[in-house]
Amino acid sequence: MNILILGGGGREHALAWAVKQNPKCDHLIVAPGNAGMQTIAECVDLDINDGLAVVAYAKSRSIDFVIIGPEAPLVAGVADALRASGILTFGPDQAAARLEASKHFTKQVCEAAKAPTAAYGHFTDAASAKAFVRKQGAPIVVKADGLAAGKGVVVAMEVETALQAIDDMFGGQFGQSGAEVVVEDFMDGEEASFFVLCDGTTVLPIGTAQDHKRVGEGDTGPNTGGMGAYSPAPVLSPAIAERALKEIIEPTMAEMARRGSP
């Protein structure tokens, strides 16, 4: 098989390394890839957020299977374009990718599914968001609604920090992704990721991980897209994993199916 992976980060490097081990892989291409991947795959320059361009390239290279790593092309509907062209693709469609594209949308889905989530407010103007922060106090969490490469979250331990974050987001720091903000209750504790595959009806757990986002030692400084991660995540015991499946994942999938986008 000729396989194309979209993306250029550590996630895609790990995917490329794993795919390369599979005997079904005859040729591996990563777009855009990075210098570290050039020893295991052909790296090409391609606008991975342009569905038509990706389809045209895939056809020109006789690609059999496409794996989409980053969120942005999924939100842009690249998986939809590839599937419409008959190209086997791994990655959710644009409708399902809204869970990643909009924090407010995800909050609405959680509420409808009765899945536990932090209390929050959703705002489209800075004045209302600031009034909410002043009323709630700190610590508090301010999030740009849209995609921000993992950097659109400010955990504010002081009210002034939260107010500045609101000004920054509505001031264009993250472009359109900051045109709306979600302000959440601060929740202390360990954070972990629980990964599953689903087809709209069936859920298959495939692993856990813990990502450390703060830029400084000792979990200090602003969030990044991730400074390092390890898997599995010890904090996600079998009992907690089972609760996550029953209380969060399955109800969320059912609600998305109800909306026509599992």
N, C-alpha and C positions, 0 to 999 in steps of 0.2 A: 504493500500500500504506500502511496505517496501521502504524507501527513503534513498538514500546515498548522502551526501553533501561532496564535495572535497574542502579542505582548512582548515586553522587553525587560521584565523585572525578575526578582529572585523566584517568584512563584512559577513563572514560565520556564526559568532555567531548570527548576526541579521537575517540572512536567516534561521538558525536553529530555532530561537525563533518563527519566523513567520510560518514556516512549521509545527511546533509542534501544532499550534493553529488550523490547518486544520483537520477536522474530518476524512478525507481520509487517514491521516497518522497513520498507525498502529505501525510502528517501525521506529525510526530515528537513522541513523548512520552518524557520521562525521569523515572523515579521513584527516589529523590526529587529527583535533580538538584541544582543549586546556583545561586546568584545569577548566576554567570558564564555559565550555559547558557541563561538565560531569553531571550536575544536570538535563539537558534537553535532552541529547542524549548519545548514546553509542559512545565513542571515540576509534578509532582503529589506529594502526600503519600501514601505507601503503604508498608505493612510488607512489604518485598521478601523477607523470610525466611519469610513465611507463604504456602505454595503455594496454598492454597484462596483466600486473599484476592487473590493475583496473578491466578489464573485467573478469578475473578469479575470483577475489574476489566477484564482483557483482553477478556472477553466483552462487558461493558457498553459498551466503547469500540470494539468491532468491530476488535480488533487482529489483523493478519495475520501478524506476525512479531515475536518477542521475542528480544532480545540480552541475555544475562546477563553483566555485567562482574565483580562481586566474587566472592570465593570462598565467602562465607558462604551465600548463597542456593543455590549449587550443592551445597554440603555438606548443606544442609537439604532437598534433593530438589525444589527448585522447578522445575527443568527437567523432571523426571519428571512432575510434576503437570500442567505445561503440555502436554507431549506426549500424556499420557493423555487430555487434553481435546481433542486434535486441533489444537492451536495450534503452528504451525511455530516451532521454538526453536533458537537457537544457543547451545550450552554443553553440557558433558559431563553425564551422568547422575550420580546420587548415588554409585553404586558406583565409577565412574571417578574421581570427585572425592575419593575417599579418599586419593589420592596427595598432595593438597594438605591434607587434613584431619588427617592423622596422619604425623608424621615417622618414627615407628617402623614403621608400615605400609610406607611408601616404602622404608625401609632393607631390610625383609624382601623386598619385590619386587625391589630391586636385587640382593640376595644370590641370590635364586632365578634371576634373569635373568643372573647373572654380569656385571652392569654395574658399572663401577668406582665406588666411593663411599668416603668417609672411614671409617676404623675407628671403632667407637663402642661405647657401652654404653647399655642401656635400663633405666630405673629407675622404680619406683612408690613409692619412699620416699626421704626425704632422706638418711637414714643411709647407705644403700648407695651412693647417688650421690656423697656426700662421700668415702666410703672409696675409691671409684674415682678421684676427682679427686686425692686425696692420693697414691695409688699412681702415677698417670700423670704428675702434675706439670703445670706451665704452660709455655707458653701452651696453652690448651684452650678448647673451645667448648661452651657450655651452651645447650640449646634446649628451650623448652616444646613438648610434643608436638603440641598442637593449634593452631588459628588464633589469632593474636595481632596481627592488623593489621600484620604485618611487623616487630613490635617484640619478639618473643619469643625473640630470639637474643642471647646475651652472649658476645662474644669476650674471654675473660679472659686477660690477660697475666700475672696473678699468681694463685696458688692461692686467696688470700683473696677475690679478686673472684669466682672461680667458686663458692666456698662460699656467699658472700652471694647470688649469683644462684639457687642451689639453694634456699636458705631462702625467697627472695622468691617463686619459682615454686610451691613446695609450700605456701607461706603464703597463696596465693590471689591473687597479683598479676594473674594472667591467668585467674582462675576455673577452670573445669574443664579449660581448655586446658593448665594447668600441673599437672594431677593426675598426669601422667607426664612424664618428661624424657628427652631423648636427650643424651648427652655425647659429643662427637666430638673426634677428633684435630684440632689446628690445622693448617690448610694455607695456606701463604703464597702470594700471587700474585694476579693479576687475576681477577675474576669477571665472567662475562657470561651473558646469557640467549639461548637459541636457540629460536625459536618455530616450531612446526609445526602443521599441521592433520592430523587423522587420523580415519578412519572405522572403525577396527578392523583394517583390512588395508593401507591405503595411507597413506603419509606424504608430506605436501607441505610443504617448508620455506617459510616466508613472511617470515623476517627475523631480525635479531639486534639486541640492545640492551645497553647497559651502564648499570646503575643504581648510583647512589652513595648509600648508606644512612646513613653516619655524620652526626651532626648538626653537627659542627664542621668548620672549615676544615682542610685537610690530612688528611682522612680520620681525624678524631679524634672522640672522644665516643661515646655510645651509638648503637645502630642505630635508625633510624626506618623508616617505611613507604617512604621514598625522598625524598631531598632534590633529586634531579634525575637525568635520564637522557638518553642520546643514542643514536641509531640511524643507521647500523649500528655494530656494535662492531668496531673494527679488530683487536682481539686474536683474533677468531674468523675466521682465515684460511680460504680454501676447504679446505685440507688438514685443519685442525682440525675444521671443520664436517662434513667427510666422516667423520672418526673418531667425532664425536659421534653422527652418524646410525647408523653401523654398530655402535658399541660400547655406546651408551647408549639411544638412542631406539627403535630397532627391537627390541632384546632386551626392553626394558621393555614395549613395546606387545604383543609376543608373549606375555610372561608375564601381562599383564592379560587378554589374550584367553583364555589357558589357564584363568584364574580365572573367566571368564565376564563380564568387565566391561571390554571394550576401550574 
